[in-house]
Amino acid sequence: MDDLYANEEKIKRRAEKAALARLAQDDIVLQNLMASDLGRRWTHDLIASCGIWTSTFTGDALSGAFNEGRRSVGLFIFAGVMRACPDAYIQMMREANAGRPDDTDDTDE
């Protein structure tokens, strides 16, 4: 019985080690993507199109479920970016905000 338990523990440790290695590889991919201006812009556009900063409520169950699925993908990518390269996320948001028209400009020309 002890051998069975020991074998299960070995399998569990191997699986955990493999999952951590995969997570480290995913982090490298995200870091490479977020290292360039184009990669940050693409990532921002993808996350924004997934609607992670907006409500998914539509009043219709099917479209609401669709929106929640899309949002789930965006949150997955967002979480990965925040885990792998949070400073690049801050830079991405600064760049995205710099590209928007300035709403505080009071001059009428």
N, C-alpha and C positions, 0 to 999 in steps of 0.2 A: 504494500500500500504506500509506503514511504517513497519507493521508486516511482510510482505513478505520480505522486504529488511533486516530486523533484523534477520529473520530466515536464509536467505542466508548467512549473515555474520557469524552467529553461525556455520553453516555447514562448511563454509570456514575455520574458526578458528580451528574447530575440525580436519579437514583434514590436516591442517598445523601442528597441534600438533602431530597427528598420524605419519606424515611423518618424523618429527624430532625425535620421539621416535624410529622409524624404523632405521633411520640413526645412532642413538646412539647404537642400537643393532648391526648393521653392523660394526661399529667402534670397538666394543668389540670383535667381531669375528676376525677382522683383527689384532687387538692388540695381541690376544691370538696366532694367527698363527705366527705372526712376533716375538713372544717372544722366540721362540726356533730356534736353528741352522737349524734343518731339515725344519721347517716352512719357514724360510727365503730362504733356498736353493730352496725349492719347488716353492715359490712365484717368485723368480728370474727366474727360469727355465720357468715357465708359462708365465711371462711377456715377457721374451726374445723370446719364441716360437711364441708369438703373433706379433712379428715384430714391436714393437713400436719405436725402434731405427733405423729402416731401411725404405727405400722407398718401397712403395707398387706397384710402376709402373712396369708393365710387357709388355706393348704394346698390351695386349689383354684385352678387356673390362670385360669379365666374370671372368678371373682370377684376374684382378685388383679389381673388386668388392668383390670377395671372400677375397682377402688379406686385403681390407679395413674393411670388417666385422670382421675379426680376430683381426686386429689392434684396432678396436673400443672396443672390449672386453678387450684387454690388457690395453688400456688407461683408461677404467672404473676401472679396478683393481688398476692400478697405481695411479689414482686420489684418490681412497679410502685409499690406503696405505699412500699417502702423507698427506691426511686429518687426518687420525687416529693415525699415528705413524711415523712421518717424521724422527725421530732419528733412528728408526729401519731400515728405508729404507737406510740411510747412512751406517749403519752397514752391511746391506745385500750387498750393492755394494762393500764395502771394502772386505768382505769375498769372494765375487765372483771374484774380481780382484786378491786377494791373491791366488786363486786356479788356475790362469792362469800361463802358463810358462812365465818366465821373458824374454821379448824381448830385454832388454838392456844389456844382458850378452854377451860380446864380445869375450869370451874365446872360442877357438875352440879346442876341445879335441878329 
